Amino acid sequence: MPEHKRIDPRALRSKKMLKDAVFSLLADHPEISQLTVQKIAKRAELNRATFYLHYEDLNDLLRQIVHEIFDDLSMKVEPLLQLKSESEQEQLVTFLSYFYEYRQVFAVLVEHPGFKKHLSNLLKSTIEKRREARNINSAKGVASVDIVSSSLLGVIMWWIKDGTEYSAEYIADQITLMYKREYL
C-alpha cells in the first residue's frame, strides 16, 4: 500500500500568504520587475527564510502561481466542453469570473508574451474541442479558430484592464451575442 505524504497545514498557509502577498503587491504596483523576495516576505508577514523553504527564488514562486492559474482555468473551462450543456451561459460566467477575481494579476501577466500565448492556446484548444464535439467543419461558413480565439483574448484583456466596471455576466452575454453563429 503506497504511503501518502501528509501536507503540513503550516506550509500550505505560508505558501498561501506568500502568493496573496504577490497579488497584493501587484495590485499596488503592477510591475513584476518591482517584486522582491524581501517585499513579498514583508507583505506576507513572514521572513525570507520561510520564503526559501518553499521556493527556490522569485521566479519559482511566479512560475508556480502561473501553473496554478492555468490549472484553475483548465478546470473552469472543462464544463464548457460538454456537448450542449444546460448551463452553458453559467459556465462561461464562472470561467470569466475567475478572470475578474484575479484581474489585477492578469492585467500584469498578460503583458508577458509567454503568458499571453499560453492563454491564447487554452482558448484555441477549447474552441477546437467544442467545435469537434459539435461536428462543425471550420472550413466553410465559420470563422477561423485563430481569429475567434484571438478576438476572445482581446475581449478578455480589454475587460480586465479597462472594462472592469462590467460584470462577468455582462461580458458573457456580449461574447454569446458576438459568437452565437461561430459555435465557440
BALUMLO-632314 format. One line per 3 residues: number of its first residue (from 1); their letters; for each residue x, y, z of N, C-alpha, C, O. Coordinates in Angstrom, 2 decimals. Layout:
residues N
NUM = A = X,Y,Z,X,Y,Z,X,Y,Z,X,Y,Z | ...
This chain:
residues 184
1 = MPE = 0.84,-1.17,0.00,0.00,0.00,0.00,0.89,1.24,0.00,1.74,1.39,0.88 | 0.70,2.14,-0.99,1.54,3.33,-1.03,1.26,4.26,0.14,0.12,4.43,0.58 | 2.31,4.85,0.61,2.19,5.77,1.73,1.97,7.18,1.19,2.76,7.66,0.38
4 = HKR = 0.92,7.84,1.64,0.63,9.20,1.20,1.34,10.18,2.12,1.26,10.09,3.34 | 2.02,11.12,1.49,2.74,12.12,2.26,1.74,13.16,2.77,0.98,13.74,2.00 | 1.76,13.37,4.05,0.86,14.33,4.67,1.41,15.74,4.44,2.59,16.01,4.66
7 = IDP = 0.53,16.62,4.01,0.93,18.00,3.75,0.75,18.81,5.03,-0.32,18.81,5.64 | 1.80,19.47,5.40,1.79,20.28,6.61,0.89,21.51,6.40,1.13,22.30,5.50 | -0.15,21.67,7.23,-1.05,22.81,7.06,-0.33,24.16,7.22,-0.75,25.16,6.64
10 = RAL = 0.74,24.18,8.00,1.50,25.43,8.16,2.19,25.81,6.85,2.27,26.98,6.50 | 2.68,24.79,6.14,3.33,25.05,4.85,2.31,25.58,3.84,2.59,26.51,3.09 | 1.12,24.99,3.83,0.05,25.46,2.94,-0.33,26.91,3.26,-0.52,27.73,2.36
13 = RSK = -0.43,27.20,4.55,-0.78,28.55,4.97,0.31,29.54,4.58,0.01,30.63,4.09 | 1.55,29.19,4.79,2.66,30.08,4.42,2.70,30.33,2.92,2.89,31.47,2.49 | 2.51,29.28,2.14,2.51,29.45,0.68,1.36,30.35,0.24,1.52,31.20,-0.64
16 = KML = 0.20,30.16,0.85,-0.95,31.00,0.50,-0.67,32.45,0.87,-0.99,33.36,0.11 | -0.07,32.67,2.02,0.24,34.03,2.45,1.23,34.69,1.50,1.10,35.87,1.18 | 2.22,33.93,1.03,3.20,34.47,0.09,2.56,34.80,-1.26,2.86,35.83,-1.85
19 = KDA = 1.69,33.93,-1.73,1.01,34.18,-3.00,0.06,35.37,-2.88,-0.02,36.21,-3.77 | -0.66,35.43,-1.78,-1.54,36.58,-1.56,-0.74,37.89,-1.49,-1.20,38.93,-1.95 | 0.45,37.81,-0.92,1.31,38.99,-0.86,1.71,39.43,-2.27,1.76,40.63,-2.55
22 = VFS = 2.00,38.47,-3.14,2.32,38.82,-4.54,1.14,39.53,-5.18,1.31,40.56,-5.82 | -0.07,38.97,-5.01,-1.27,39.58,-5.59,-1.47,40.99,-5.05,-1.80,41.91,-5.80 | -1.28,41.16,-3.76,-1.46,42.46,-3.12,-0.44,43.47,-3.65,-0.78,44.61,-3.95
25 = LLA = 0.81,43.04,-3.74,1.86,43.94,-4.24,1.61,44.32,-5.70,1.83,45.47,-6.09 | 1.17,43.36,-6.51,0.88,43.65,-7.91,-0.33,44.58,-8.05,-0.40,45.37,-8.99 | -1.25,44.48,-7.13,-2.41,45.38,-7.16,-1.96,46.82,-6.85,-2.49,47.78,-7.41
28 = DHP = -0.97,46.96,-5.95,-0.45,48.28,-5.59,0.43,48.87,-6.70,0.31,50.05,-7.05 | 1.31,48.04,-7.24,2.27,48.46,-8.27,2.38,47.34,-9.29,3.09,46.37,-9.07 | 1.67,47.47,-10.41,1.57,46.36,-11.37,2.80,46.12,-12.24,2.68,45.98,-13.46
31 = EIS = 3.96,46.08,-11.64,5.17,45.77,-12.39,5.89,44.62,-11.69,6.35,44.75,-10.55 | 5.98,43.52,-12.40,6.65,42.34,-11.83,8.10,42.65,-11.50,8.65,42.11,-10.54 | 8.72,43.52,-12.28,10.13,43.85,-12.04,10.35,44.51,-10.68,11.48,44.54,-10.18
34 = QLT = 9.29,45.04,-10.08,9.41,45.69,-8.78,9.28,44.71,-7.61,9.52,45.08,-6.45 | 8.91,43.46,-7.91,8.77,42.46,-6.85,10.14,42.00,-6.37,11.06,41.79,-7.16 | 10.26,41.84,-5.07,11.46,41.25,-4.49,11.02,40.26,-3.41,9.91,40.33,-2.90
37 = VQK = 11.91,39.35,-3.10,11.62,38.39,-2.03,11.37,39.14,-0.73,10.46,38.79,0.03 | 12.17,40.16,-0.46,12.02,40.92,0.77,10.64,41.57,0.86,9.99,41.50,1.90 | 10.19,42.21,-0.24,8.87,42.86,-0.24,7.75,41.84,-0.04,6.80,42.08,0.70
40 = IAK = 7.87,40.70,-0.70,6.84,39.67,-0.60,6.79,39.13,0.83,5.71,39.01,1.42 | 7.95,38.80,1.39,8.01,38.27,2.75,7.45,39.28,3.75,6.71,38.92,4.66 | 7.81,40.53,3.58,7.33,41.57,4.49,5.81,41.71,4.39,5.13,41.78,5.42
43 = RAE = 5.27,41.74,3.17,3.82,41.88,3.00,3.09,40.65,3.57,1.99,40.78,4.11 | 3.71,39.50,3.45,3.10,38.27,3.97,3.28,38.13,5.48,2.72,37.22,6.11 | 4.07,39.02,6.05,4.41,38.97,7.47,5.11,37.66,7.83,4.85,37.04,8.86
46 = LNR = 6.00,37.27,6.92,6.85,36.09,7.12,8.29,36.53,6.89,8.54,37.65,6.44 | 9.22,35.66,7.22,10.60,36.04,6.97,11.11,35.40,5.67,10.49,34.50,5.12 | 12.26,35.90,5.21,12.83,35.41,3.96,13.15,33.92,4.03,13.04,33.22,3.03
49 = ATF = 13.53,33.44,5.18,13.84,32.01,5.33,12.61,31.16,5.03,12.73,30.09,4.42 | 11.45,31.62,5.46,10.21,30.89,5.17,9.96,30.88,3.67,9.56,29.86,3.11 | 10.20,32.00,3.01,10.06,32.06,1.56,10.93,30.98,0.92,10.46,30.21,0.08
52 = YLH = 12.20,30.92,1.32,13.14,29.98,0.71,12.91,28.53,1.12,13.46,27.61,0.50 | 12.11,28.30,2.14,11.72,26.92,2.46,10.79,26.37,1.38,10.78,25.16,1.12 | 10.03,27.25,0.75,9.00,26.82,-0.21,9.37,27.07,-1.67,8.87,26.37,-2.55
55 = YED = 10.23,28.05,-1.93,10.54,28.43,-3.30,12.05,28.63,-3.46,12.72,29.09,-2.54 | 12.55,28.27,-4.63,13.98,28.46,-4.90,14.33,29.93,-4.99,15.34,30.39,-4.46 | 13.46,30.67,-5.67,13.67,32.09,-5.87,12.35,32.72,-6.30,11.32,32.05,-6.34
58 = LND = 12.38,33.99,-6.63,11.18,34.71,-7.04,10.57,34.10,-8.30,9.35,33.97,-8.41 | 11.42,33.74,-9.25,10.92,33.13,-10.49,10.19,31.82,-10.23,9.20,31.52,-10.90 | 10.67,31.04,-9.28,10.00,29.78,-8.93,8.60,30.06,-8.38,7.64,29.37,-8.74
61 = LLR = 8.48,31.05,-7.52,7.16,31.42,-6.97,6.24,31.87,-8.10,5.09,31.41,-8.18 | 6.71,32.74,-8.97,5.88,33.24,-10.08,5.49,32.11,-11.03,4.36,32.06,-11.51 | 6.42,31.21,-11.29,6.14,30.06,-12.15,5.04,29.19,-11.54,4.13,28.74,-12.25
64 = QIV = 5.12,28.95,-10.25,4.09,28.14,-9.58,2.74,28.84,-9.58,1.70,28.19,-9.74 | 2.73,30.14,-9.42,1.48,30.90,-9.47,0.85,30.76,-10.85,-0.35,30.52,-10.97 | 1.66,30.92,-11.90,1.15,30.81,-13.27,0.62,29.40,-13.53,-0.44,29.24,-14.15
67 = HEI = 1.33,28.37,-13.06,0.85,26.99,-13.24,-0.49,26.78,-12.53,-1.40,26.15,-13.07 | -0.61,27.32,-11.33,-1.87,27.19,-10.60,-3.01,27.91,-11.31,-4.13,27.41,-11.36 | -2.71,29.08,-11.86,-3.72,29.83,-12.60,-4.21,29.01,-13.78,-5.42,28.91,-14.00
70 = FDD = -3.30,28.42,-14.54,-3.72,27.64,-15.70,-4.39,26.33,-15.31,-5.27,25.85,-16.03 | -3.99,25.75,-14.20,-4.71,24.56,-13.70,-6.14,24.94,-13.36,-7.08,24.23,-13.71 | -6.31,26.07,-12.66,-7.65,26.54,-12.30,-8.47,26.87,-13.55,-9.64,26.50,-13.64
73 = LSM = -7.85,27.57,-14.50,-8.57,27.92,-15.72,-8.98,26.67,-16.50,-10.07,26.61,-17.06 | -8.10,25.68,-16.54,-8.43,24.43,-17.23,-9.63,23.74,-16.59,-10.48,23.18,-17.28 | -9.69,23.78,-15.26,-10.84,23.18,-14.56,-12.11,23.98,-14.84,-13.18,23.41,-14.98
76 = KVE = -11.99,25.31,-14.93,-13.16,26.16,-15.19,-13.66,25.99,-16.62,-14.85,26.13,-16.89 | -12.75,25.70,-17.55,-13.12,25.58,-18.95,-13.67,24.18,-19.27,-14.40,24.01,-20.25 | -13.34,23.21,-18.47,-13.76,21.82,-18.73,-15.27,21.67,-18.92,-15.69,20.99,-19.85
79 = PLL = -16.10,22.26,-18.06,-17.55,22.13,-18.27,-18.03,22.73,-19.59,-19.06,22.30,-20.13 | -17.29,23.71,-20.12,-17.68,24.31,-21.39,-17.49,23.34,-22.56,-17.99,23.57,-23.66 | -16.75,22.26,-22.31,-16.50,21.28,-23.37,-17.63,20.26,-23.50,-17.66,19.47,-24.45
82 = QLK = -18.55,20.27,-22.55,-19.67,19.34,-22.61,-20.58,19.72,-23.76,-20.83,20.89,-24.01 | -21.05,18.71,-24.46,-21.92,18.95,-25.60,-23.27,19.45,-25.14,-23.98,18.76,-24.41 | -23.62,20.64,-25.57,-24.92,21.27,-25.31,-25.35,21.17,-23.86,-26.39,20.60,-23.53
85 = SES = -24.54,21.71,-23.02,-24.85,21.72,-21.60,-26.00,22.69,-21.32,-26.14,23.71,-21.99 | -26.80,22.35,-20.34,-27.94,23.19,-19.97,-27.50,24.53,-19.39,-28.17,25.54,-19.58 | -26.40,24.53,-18.70,-25.96,25.75,-18.01,-24.72,26.35,-18.68,-23.82,26.84,-17.99
88 = EQE = -24.68,26.32,-19.99,-23.52,26.82,-20.72,-23.19,28.28,-20.39,-22.03,28.62,-20.20 | -24.21,29.12,-20.32,-24.00,30.53,-20.01,-23.44,30.68,-18.59,-22.55,31.49,-18.36 | -23.95,29.90,-17.66,-23.44,29.95,-16.28,-21.98,29.52,-16.23,-21.19,30.09,-15.48
91 = QLV = -21.63,28.52,-17.02,-20.25,28.05,-17.04,-19.31,29.10,-17.62,-18.19,29.28,-17.15 | -19.79,29.80,-18.65,-19.00,30.88,-19.22,-18.82,32.00,-18.18,-17.73,32.57,-18.06 | -19.86,32.29,-17.44,-19.78,33.30,-16.38,-18.77,32.86,-15.31,-17.98,33.67,-14.84
94 = TFL = -18.79,31.59,-14.93,-17.84,31.07,-13.94,-16.41,31.22,-14.44,-15.53,31.64,-13.69 | -16.19,30.87,-15.70,-14.87,30.99,-16.31,-14.42,32.45,-16.29,-13.29,32.75,-15.90 | -15.29,33.36,-16.71,-14.94,34.78,-16.75,-14.79,35.38,-15.34,-13.99,36.28,-15.13
97 = SYF = -15.57,34.87,-14.40,-15.47,35.36,-13.01,-14.09,35.14,-12.43,-13.60,35.94,-11.63 | -13.45,34.05,-12.84,-12.09,33.77,-12.38,-11.15,34.89,-12.85,-10.31,35.36,-12.08 | -11.31,35.31,-14.10,-10.51,36.42,-14.61,-10.78,37.69,-13.82,-9.86,38.44,-13.47
100 = YEY = -12.05,37.92,-13.54,-12.41,39.15,-12.83,-11.85,39.14,-11.40,-11.35,40.15,-10.91 | -11.94,38.01,-10.75,-11.46,37.90,-9.38,-9.97,38.22,-9.28,-9.52,38.86,-8.33 | -9.21,37.77,-10.27,-7.76,37.97,-10.26,-7.32,38.97,-11.33,-6.23,38.85,-11.89
103 = RQV = -8.17,39.94,-11.62,-7.93,40.88,-12.72,-6.63,41.65,-12.57,-5.96,41.90,-13.57 | -6.25,42.03,-11.35,-5.02,42.80,-11.19,-3.81,41.96,-11.58,-2.87,42.47,-12.20 | -3.82,40.69,-11.21,-2.71,39.81,-11.56,-2.72,39.55,-13.06,-1.67,39.61,-13.71
106 = FAV = -3.90,39.25,-13.62,-3.99,39.01,-15.06,-3.56,40.24,-15.85,-2.89,40.11,-16.87 | -3.93,41.42,-15.40,-3.56,42.64,-16.11,-2.05,42.77,-16.23,-1.54,43.30,-17.22 | -1.32,42.29,-15.23,0.14,42.32,-15.28,0.66,41.16,-16.13,1.53,41.35,-16.98
109 = LVE = 0.13,39.96,-15.89,0.65,38.77,-16.56,0.42,38.77,-18.07,1.26,38.27,-18.81 | -0.70,39.32,-18.53,-0.97,39.30,-19.98,-0.01,40.18,-20.76,0.04,40.10,-21.99 | 0.75,41.01,-20.08,1.76,41.81,-20.76,2.97,40.98,-21.16,3.78,41.41,-21.98
112 = HPG = 3.09,39.80,-20.60,4.22,38.93,-20.92,3.82,37.96,-22.03,2.85,37.22,-21.89 | 4.58,37.96,-23.11,4.22,37.16,-24.30,3.99,35.67,-24.00,3.08,35.07,-24.57 | 4.78,35.08,-23.13,4.61,33.67,-22.82,3.26,33.38,-22.18,2.60,32.40,-22.51
115 = FKK = 2.86,34.23,-21.26,1.57,34.05,-20.59,0.44,34.25,-21.59,-0.51,33.47,-21.63 | 0.54,35.30,-22.39,-0.49,35.60,-23.38,-0.62,34.45,-24.38,-1.73,34.07,-24.75 | 0.51,33.90,-24.80,0.49,32.77,-25.75,-0.17,31.54,-25.12,-0.97,30.86,-25.76
118 = HLS = 0.16,31.27,-23.87,-0.42,30.12,-23.18,-1.94,30.29,-23.03,-2.70,29.35,-23.22 | -2.36,31.49,-22.68,-3.79,31.77,-22.55,-4.48,31.65,-23.90,-5.58,31.11,-23.99 | -3.85,32.16,-24.94,-4.40,32.04,-26.29,-4.54,30.58,-26.69,-5.55,30.19,-27.28
121 = NLL = -3.53,29.78,-26.38,-3.59,28.35,-26.70,-4.71,27.64,-25.94,-5.36,26.74,-26.49 | -4.95,28.04,-24.69,-6.05,27.45,-23.92,-7.39,27.78,-24.58,-8.23,26.90,-24.74 | -7.57,29.03,-24.97,-8.81,29.43,-25.64,-8.97,28.71,-26.97,-10.06,28.22,-27.30
124 = KST = -7.91,28.64,-27.73,-7.94,27.98,-29.04,-8.29,26.50,-28.89,-9.13,25.97,-29.63 | -7.66,25.84,-27.95,-7.93,24.42,-27.70,-9.38,24.20,-27.29,-10.02,23.24,-27.73 | -9.89,25.08,-26.45,-11.28,24.97,-26.00,-12.25,25.10,-27.19,-13.19,24.32,-27.32
127 = IEK = -12.00,26.09,-28.03,-12.86,26.31,-29.20,-12.79,25.10,-30.13,-13.81,24.64,-30.64 | -11.57,24.60,-30.37,-11.42,23.44,-31.25,-12.17,22.22,-30.71,-12.85,21.51,-31.46 | -12.06,21.98,-29.42,-12.74,20.83,-28.81,-14.25,20.99,-28.87,-14.98,20.03,-29.12
130 = RRE = -14.74,22.20,-28.63,-16.19,22.44,-28.71,-16.69,22.24,-30.13,-17.75,21.65,-30.33 | -15.95,22.72,-31.10,-16.36,22.53,-32.50,-16.31,21.06,-32.89,-17.21,20.56,-33.58 | -15.28,20.39,-32.46,-15.15,18.96,-32.76,-16.31,18.17,-32.16,-16.87,17.30,-32.81
133 = ARN = -16.67,18.48,-30.93,-17.77,17.78,-30.27,-19.10,18.04,-30.97,-20.01,17.22,-30.90 | -19.20,19.16,-31.63,-20.44,19.52,-32.33,-20.38,19.21,-33.82,-21.30,19.53,-34.57 | -19.28,18.58,-34.24,-19.11,18.19,-35.65,-19.17,19.41,-36.58,-19.83,19.37,-37.62
136 = INS = -18.50,20.47,-36.21,-18.52,21.69,-37.01,-17.25,21.76,-37.85,-16.14,21.71,-37.33 | -17.43,21.86,-39.15,-16.32,21.96,-40.07,-15.88,23.41,-40.14,-16.66,24.28,-40.53 | -14.64,23.68,-39.77,-14.16,25.05,-39.73,-13.81,25.60,-41.11,-13.48,26.78,-41.24
139 = AKG = -13.88,24.78,-42.13,-13.51,25.24,-43.46,-14.59,26.06,-44.15,-14.29,26.88,-45.02 | -15.85,25.86,-43.78,-16.91,26.51,-44.54,-17.90,27.25,-43.62,-18.54,26.63,-42.77 | -18.00,28.55,-43.79,-19.00,29.33,-43.10,-18.77,29.60,-41.63,-19.66,30.10,-40.95
142 = VAS = -17.58,29.28,-41.12,-17.28,29.50,-39.71,-15.92,30.20,-39.64,-14.99,29.84,-40.36 | -15.81,31.18,-38.76,-14.55,31.91,-38.62,-13.43,30.99,-38.16,-13.67,29.98,-37.49 | -12.24,31.35,-38.53,-11.05,30.60,-38.14,-10.93,30.54,-36.61,-11.25,31.50,-35.91
145 = VDI = -10.47,29.40,-36.13,-10.26,29.23,-34.69,-9.24,30.27,-34.19,-9.40,30.81,-33.09 | -8.23,30.54,-34.98,-7.22,31.53,-34.58,-7.83,32.92,-34.43,-7.52,33.64,-33.48 | -8.71,33.28,-35.36,-9.35,34.60,-35.31,-10.28,34.68,-34.09,-10.25,35.67,-33.37
148 = VSS = -11.09,33.66,-33.87,-12.02,33.68,-32.75,-11.27,33.69,-31.42,-11.61,34.46,-30.52 | -10.24,32.84,-31.29,-9.50,32.80,-30.02,-8.76,34.11,-29.77,-8.69,34.58,-28.64 | -8.20,34.71,-30.83,-7.50,36.00,-30.68,-8.47,37.10,-30.29,-8.14,37.96,-29.46
151 = SLL = -9.66,37.09,-30.87,-10.63,38.13,-30.52,-11.14,37.93,-29.10,-11.35,38.90,-28.37 | -11.34,36.68,-28.68,-11.74,36.41,-27.29,-10.65,36.88,-26.32,-10.94,37.49,-25.29 | -9.41,36.59,-26.67,-8.30,37.03,-25.83,-8.30,38.56,-25.74,-8.07,39.12,-24.67
154 = GVI = -8.55,39.21,-26.86,-8.62,40.68,-26.86,-9.74,41.21,-25.99,-9.56,42.18,-25.26 | -10.90,40.57,-26.06,-12.03,40.99,-25.22,-11.67,40.82,-23.74,-11.91,41.71,-22.93 | -11.10,39.68,-23.40,-10.74,39.40,-22.00,-9.68,40.39,-21.53,-9.78,40.92,-20.42
157 = MWW = -8.67,40.65,-22.37,-7.61,41.58,-21.98,-8.17,42.99,-21.78,-7.83,43.66,-20.81 | -9.03,43.43,-22.70,-9.64,44.76,-22.55,-10.44,44.82,-21.26,-10.35,45.79,-20.50 | -11.22,43.77,-21.02,-12.10,43.75,-19.85,-11.31,43.86,-18.56,-11.65,44.67,-17.70
160 = IKD = -10.26,43.05,-18.40,-9.52,43.05,-17.13,-8.66,44.30,-16.95,-8.25,44.62,-15.83 | -8.37,45.00,-18.05,-7.55,46.21,-17.93,-8.38,47.48,-17.91,-8.13,48.37,-17.10 | -9.38,47.57,-18.80,-10.09,48.83,-18.97,-11.60,48.75,-18.73,-12.24,49.78,-18.51
163 = GTE = -12.17,47.57,-18.77,-13.62,47.45,-18.70,-14.12,46.81,-17.43,-15.17,46.16,-17.44 | -13.39,46.98,-16.35,-13.72,46.27,-15.11,-15.05,46.70,-14.48,-15.51,46.06,-13.54 | -15.66,47.76,-15.00,-16.97,48.13,-14.46,-18.06,47.17,-14.93,-19.17,47.19,-14.41
166 = YSA = -17.73,46.34,-15.93,-18.70,45.37,-16.45,-18.57,44.04,-15.70,-17.46,43.59,-15.40 | -19.70,43.44,-15.42,-19.71,42.17,-14.69,-19.36,41.01,-15.62,-19.39,41.15,-16.85 | -19.04,39.88,-15.02,-18.78,38.66,-15.80,-20.02,38.26,-16.58,-19.92,37.74,-17.69
169 = EYI = -21.19,38.49,-16.00,-22.45,38.15,-16.68,-22.61,38.99,-17.94,-23.01,38.48,-18.98 | -22.31,40.27,-17.84,-22.43,41.16,-18.99,-21.47,40.74,-20.10,-21.85,40.66,-21.26 | -20.23,40.47,-19.73,-19.22,40.07,-20.73,-19.61,38.74,-21.35,-19.45,38.55,-22.56
172 = ADQ = -20.11,37.81,-20.55,-20.56,36.52,-21.10,-21.69,36.74,-22.10,-21.71,36.10,-23.16 | -22.63,37.62,-21.78,-23.73,37.93,-22.71,-23.19,38.52,-24.00,-23.64,38.17,-25.09 | -22.24,39.43,-23.89,-21.66,40.06,-25.08,-20.91,39.04,-25.94,-21.02,39.05,-27.17
175 = ITL = -20.16,38.17,-25.30,-19.44,37.12,-26.04,-20.44,36.21,-26.75,-20.25,35.85,-27.91 | -21.50,35.85,-26.06,-22.52,34.99,-26.66,-23.16,35.68,-27.86,-23.37,35.04,-28.90 | -23.46,36.96,-27.74,-24.03,37.70,-28.87,-23.06,37.76,-30.06,-23.46,37.58,-31.21
178 = MYK = -21.79,38.00,-29.76,-20.79,38.11,-30.83,-20.55,36.80,-31.56,-20.37,36.78,-32.77 | -20.56,35.71,-30.81,-20.12,34.44,-31.39,-21.22,33.39,-31.50,-20.93,32.21,-31.70 | -22.45,33.81,-31.36,-23.56,32.86,-31.41,-23.44,31.96,-32.65,-23.63,30.74,-32.55
181 = REY = -23.14,32.54,-33.78,-23.07,31.78,-35.02,-21.75,31.04,-35.18,-21.65,30.12,-36.00 | -20.76,31.42,-34.43,-19.42,30.85,-34.62,-19.21,29.54,-33.87,-18.18,28.89,-34.05 | -20.14,29.14,-33.06,-20.04,27.87,-32.33,-18.74,27.73,-31.58,-17.92,26.86,-31.87
184 = L = -18.59,28.58,-30.63,-17.40,28.54,-29.76,-17.22,27.21,-29.12,-16.27,27.01,-28.37
